[in-house]
Amino acid sequence: MTFTPRTAWADTPEPVRTAVAEALGTTIVAHSDLHGGMSPGPAVALRLADGRKVFVKAVSAEVRAHNHRMITQEAAILDVLPASVRAPRRLATVEHGPWVALATTWAAGATTKTWTGTSIAAVAEACRRTSGHRAPASLPPVAERIFHFDGWARLLEIGAGDDWEAAHAGPAAEVVAGWERWTAGDALVHRDLRLDNTTVGAERDSAVLLDWAYAAAGAPWIDLAQMAADVVATGHVDGEPAATESAYELLRTLPPEASRFVVGLAGMWSIRAATVPDTFHPGLSAWRRARSVALRPLVTRLIADLRAG
């Protein structure tokens, strides 16, 4: 997904590019701009004179302070991740004036547009490996990384957007109530699990999780629940029924709280679409609305299961 075109690496200030090369201890011999994501800054694959291929992302605080903070936050998180977690490794962080750049090891594999059975299995394995670790002490509780989970309750206050929301917002709000309590835990969680935040190779153990700025300490099922929601919201190569069924089957292997989390995500996207203006990312509200709508068949099924006990 792309909402705001990224700055090209060649258009990044020359002192920033030079500082990145110096921090990496070699010269840059080639680059390839990458696209997608929600940052306006460059994302690039660099080929170095010593033969390495590395990933770099950068942004100016003058363009968007939020993304500047996220890069700085992610750099600190990468330094404390356990070695066995499937994540890139930080190579260098460069600060030059309002700019910050993060260089990491290259994540092998590919990021596809839709989920497949192979990618679901591989990413689920990476999530389980991650949550098998206790979160480093420097990471906050996951409640500090979860936003707008009162979405269904707020929709009841401002008015539902359509008949489906009018019928389901109340039961959904009941299901999600108390989320600060039932999402808590001490497991390491990525907390921003989407298909475009992963790469997947040919093997089951090949997935790498990207973009760690929201990592936290929480319940060990959180990333798997978020993956289930994303399988439906992003889509499955075999179509919507396969996406919903794959997500439902995954959630059946998890505690009931994982299903409650998916309901909460749908409410989060609904309230953000309704109340957060597209001041920086044109089309973001429509993207959020589409994700929430895509989840409706699954959310309807989950609410029925949860209310049945």
Buried (B, 14 or more C-beta within 10 A) or exposed (E): BEBBEBBEBEEBBEEBBBBBBEBBEBEBEEBEBBEEBBBBBBBBBBBBEEEBEBBBBBBBBEBBEEBBBBBBBBBBBBEBBBEEBBBBEBBBBBBBEBBBBBBBBBBEBEBBEBBBEBBBEBBBBBBEBBBEBEBBEEBEBBBBBBEBBBBBBBBBEEEBBEEBBEEBBBBBBBBBBEBEEBBEBBBBBBBBBBBBBBBBBEEEEBBBBBBBBBBBBBBBBBBBBBBBBBBBBBBBBBEEEBBBBBBBEBBEEBBBBBBBBBBBBBBBBBBBBBEEEBEBBEEBBEBBBBBBBBBBBBBBBBBEBBEEE
